[in-house]
Amino acid sequence: SQELEQSPQSLIVQEGKNLTINCTSSKTLYGLYWYKQKYGEGLIFLMMLQKGGEEKSHEKITAKLDEKKQQSSLHITASQPSHAGIYLCGADTLPTNAGKSTFGDGTTLTVKP
Amino acid sequence: DAGITQSPRHKVTETGTPVTLRCHQTENHRYMYWYRQDPGHGLRLIHYSYGVKDTDKGEVSDGYSVSRSKTEDFLLTLESATSSQTSVYFCATTTGGDGYTFGSGTRLTVV
């Protein structure tokens, strides 16, 4: 999606290393969502951010929202092979969106044991 | 997720034939969506529904129609399948504002 740019497109890290994935919107964000997808499967909801400066954590995954930059970052601490997959951000760019999210193209994460 | 199921999981069909994909949810959610996922394009919204018999077009609706006669079922129909509609199709639901729940996807190949 050109509305949402994710970077990097792919990432290979050694087990135990930290990593960050970014998601930048060209429009105002009214909600930012992070999902994880394993190959051949559906997307699993990780977390949602709505307010500027908001930060949420789920196990070793932390996401932050920078409202001014219209950007969110997803940080994984001490990566494990179980973290491997495709991470997608989704965003609501209208205040009343009927839940219609726009998605980034995804970041493919490989964790080498 | 056990609350949303898609059928079939895989389908191969010939160009020009009609195809219907089914999404079934057990959560009584009002909103349901059909997305397609393609390399380089991410997820793109095809159609969505905000209630029984209430549907609207998404970003890539040409060549697709939908129907929702019951809260739990949302059908996606390809009127006359083309090779450009080869894709992975995902159904999703939401309670509104707390993220989607996705089905496991339908891999459709049009030959």
Interface residues (C-beta under 8 A of the other chain):
Chain A: S1 L4 G31 Y33 Y35 G40 E41 G42 L43 I44 F45 M47 M48 L88 G90 A98 G99 K100 S101 T102 F103 G104 D105 G106
Chain B: D1 Y31 Y33 Y35 G40 H41 G42 L43 R44 L45 Y48 Y50 D56 G58 F90 A92 T94 G96 G97 D98 G99 Y100 T101 F102 G103 S104 G105
